[in-house]
Amino acid sequence: MKIELADPTSPESRQLLVALSQTLQRITGSSGTASFDVSDVQVDRACFVVARQGTGEAVGCGALRPLAPGIAELKRMFAVPGSQGVGHALLSFLEQQARAFGYEQIWLETRRVNEQAVRFYDRHGYAVIENYGRYVGRPEAVCLGKRLTGAERARDLPFDSPADSPPH
């Protein structure tokens, strides 16, 4: 598997994003498109990536964008159903990229009903944090975070106050 930086507006990237939106609509009742703007990942210390099988076929995507000083937000994580290890590979790559950008934490939001995603992030060291930004006061949303320094699980460390993060 190969993961590479990609243009989020390319036809291939858009195809993955549409598949993600359709999947989210089916699972959560919302496509998630209202909380993602491709221009957010076309700035400094942000990226959009695509995962490819050995054949070159695109099988997943994910993105990072700046959220607050020291904090990146993980966006639009998706693996084509049936593709093995893609989610783990994407997340590992994006965490490494976040460290290279100088971030100390990664935050994300998903819907509580998306239990598969919540379990995935829990297995990878993410812990529930207070809802931040546009997710404050939204009980259907669950926000998760992970410190990138050290191997400690996020739930064992204090997070900066989500109230200090800018709305997005």
C-alpha positions in Angstrom: 0.0 0.0 0.0 1.2 3.5 -0.8 -0.1 6.7 0.7 0.7 10.0 -1.0 -0.3 13.6 -0.8 -3.0 14.4 -3.3 -5.1 17.2 -4.7 -8.5 17.0 -3.0 -10.2 18.5 -6.1 -8.9 15.8 -8.5 -11.5 13.5 -10.0 -10.1 10.5 -8.1 -10.2 12.4 -4.8 -13.7 13.6 -5.4 -14.8 10.1 -6.2 -13.5 8.9 -2.8 -15.1 11.9 -1.0 -18.5 11.2 -2.7 -18.2 7.6 -1.6 -17.5 8.7 2.0 -20.4 11.2 1.9 -22.8 8.4 0.8 -21.5 6.1 3.5 -21.9 8.7 6.2 -25.4 9.6 4.9 -26.4 5.9 5.2 -24.9 5.5 8.7 -25.5 8.8 10.4 -28.2 10.6 8.3 -25.7 13.3 7.3 -23.1 13.4 4.6 -20.7 15.4 6.6 -20.0 17.8 3.7 -21.1 20.8 5.7 -18.0 20.4 8.0 -15.5 20.1 5.2 -14.2 22.6 2.7 -11.3 21.6 0.4 -9.7 25.0 0.8 -9.1 24.1 4.5 -6.6 21.4 3.4 -4.9 23.6 0.8 -3.2 25.8 3.4 0.1 25.7 5.3 0.3 22.7 7.7 -2.6 20.9 6.1 -2.8 18.0 3.7 -5.1 15.6 1.8 -3.8 12.1 1.2 -4.9 9.1 -0.9 -4.1 5.5 -0.1 -3.4 3.2 -3.1 -3.2 -0.6 -3.5 -0.2 -2.1 -5.2 -2.2 -1.9 -8.5 -2.4 1.9 -8.1 -6.2 1.8 -7.3 -7.2 4.5 -4.8 -8.8 2.8 -1.8 -8.9 5.5 0.8 -8.4 9.1 1.8 -7.9 11.4 4.8 -7.0 15.0 5.6 -5.5 17.2 8.2 -6.2 20.9 8.8 -5.1 23.4 11.4 -7.6 23.8 14.2 -5.8 25.8 16.9 -2.2 26.3 17.9 -0.6 22.9 18.3 -3.8 21.1 17.3 -4.7 19.5 13.9 -8.1 18.3 13.0 -8.5 15.0 11.2 -11.1 15.1 8.4 -12.6 12.9 5.7 -11.1 9.6 6.7 -12.4 6.9 4.5 -11.4 3.4 3.4 -13.2 1.6 0.6 -15.2 -1.3 2.1 -13.4 -4.6 2.1 -9.9 -3.0 1.8 -7.8 -4.4 4.6 -5.5 -2.2 6.7 -6.2 1.0 4.8 -7.7 2.9 7.8 -4.7 2.0 10.0 -2.2 3.0 7.3 -4.0 6.3 6.6 -4.2 7.2 10.3 -0.5 6.3 10.9 0.5 8.4 7.9 -1.6 11.4 9.0 -0.3 11.2 12.6 3.3 11.2 11.3 2.5 14.1 9.0 0.9 16.0 11.9 4.1 15.5 14.0 6.2 16.7 11.0 3.9 19.8 10.8 4.6 20.4 14.5 1.2 19.5 15.9 1.0 18.1 19.5 -2.6 16.9 19.3 -5.1 15.6 16.7 -8.8 16.2 17.3 -11.7 14.8 15.3 -15.5 14.5 15.3 -17.7 11.7 14.3 -21.3 10.8 15.1 -22.0 8.6 18.1 -24.1 6.3 15.9 -21.0 5.6 13.8 -19.9 3.0 16.3 -17.4 1.4 14.0 -15.5 4.7 13.7 -15.6 5.3 17.4 -14.2 1.8 18.1 -11.5 2.3 15.4 -10.2 5.6 17.0 -10.4 4.1 20.5 -8.2 1.2 19.3 -5.7 3.8 18.0 -5.4 5.7 21.2 -8.0 8.4 20.8 -10.2 9.3 23.7 -13.5 11.3 24.1 -12.9 15.0 24.7 -15.4 17.8 25.1 -17.2 18.8 22.0 -15.4 21.8 20.3 -16.3 24.4 17.7 -19.4 23.7 15.7 -20.0 20.5 17.7 -20.6 22.2 21.1 -24.1 21.4 22.2 -24.7 18.7 19.6 -25.4 15.5 21.5 -25.2 13.4 18.3 -21.6 14.3 17.9 -18.6 12.8 19.7 -15.3 14.5 19.6 -12.1 12.5 20.1 -8.5 13.5 20.6 -5.0 12.1 20.9 -1.7 13.6 22.0 1.1 13.0 19.6 3.9 13.2 22.1 4.8 10.0 23.8 2.9 6.7 23.8 0.4 7.6 26.5 -3.2 7.1 25.7 -5.1 10.4 25.3 -7.5 9.6 28.2 -4.5 9.6 30.6 -3.5 13.2 29.7 -5.2 16.5 30.2 -6.3 18.2 26.9 -6.2 21.9 26.3 -9.7 23.4 26.7 -11.8 22.8 23.7 -13.6 26.0 24.5 -10.4 27.8 23.5 -10.5 26.4 20.0 -12.0 28.5 17.2 -15.3 27.5 15.6 -14.9 26.1 12.1 
